[in-house]
Amino acid sequence: MALKRYLTEMGMGVDVHGGDYTKAAKRAVSDAIRHSSINFFPHIEYTRDDMQLIVKVGAQKPELIDTDAVANEFPYGDVTIQTELGGLDVPAENGQDLMVVVNVVVLVCFAG
């Protein structure tokens, strides 16, 4: 059964020191979901537990992201994390530190 998209949320997260891509990705998820309140459940036949969340995560080193840790940031729904090249790395002037910027898009879908 095909998924239908009901909501798209965007977020950005940064690890200012240390180059931790997972930390930045978790912050991006928090940024995306903390600004929304989904109020349409009384008007549709689905519950929040029926949500299929497709989370696209963009980082310069997507292979360093702990996708399970990022998925655990969501309080409900079936979460699929898809990492890809994106975001931004900003090295310190002295080359001894790294700021990483990670972007996420959260697609809230239901089977239907």
TARA-V163845 format. One line per field, one symbol per residue. ss: DSSP state (H for helix, E for strand, C for the rest). burial: 1 if it has 9 or more other C-alpha atoms within 8 Angstrom, else 0. Layout:
ss->???
burial->???
//
This chain:
ss->CCEEEEEEEEEEEEECCCCCHHHHHHHHHHHHHCCCCCCCHHHCCCCHHHCEEEEEEEECCHHHCCHHHHHCCCCCCEEEEEEEECCEEEECCCCCCEEEEEEEEEEEEEEC
burial->0000100111111110001111111111111110000000100000000111111111110100100011101000111110111111101100001111111111111100
//
